[in-house]
Amino acid sequence: MNRGEDTMSDVKIVIKYLVTVKNRTGRGKEEVSFPGGSKLQNVVDWLKERYALSLPDPHIMAILNGKGWEQLPLKLSTGLKDGDIICLFPPIAGG
């Protein structure tokens, strides 16, 4: 695979696991590198393979740089950028 998009620099993102998601992964956060041109779907695939987390999941909120994945215009097709921060945590209820 020597196409132009495959030679892009890797992007490094931070994934933060909070509350019960932290219990499932055994860590609070980690820095992960993905090939240039990667999308949120690549993160979903990686999380499923590494931690058996299946997203979307009604029991896990997924946030990219402060916005819910469902709020993003391209949803899981949203491209990753160096320094992106993903937070995964259970939904919060209040009243």
Secondary structure as UniProt FT lines:
FT   HELIX           4..7
FT   STRAND          11..17
FT   HELIX           20..25
FT   STRAND          29..34
FT   TURN            36..37
FT   HELIX           40..51
FT   TURN            58..59
FT   STRAND          60..64
FT   TURN            65..66
FT   STRAND          67..68
FT   HELIX           69..71
FT   TURN            73..74
FT   HELIX           75..77
FT   TURN            82..83
FT   STRAND          85..89
//
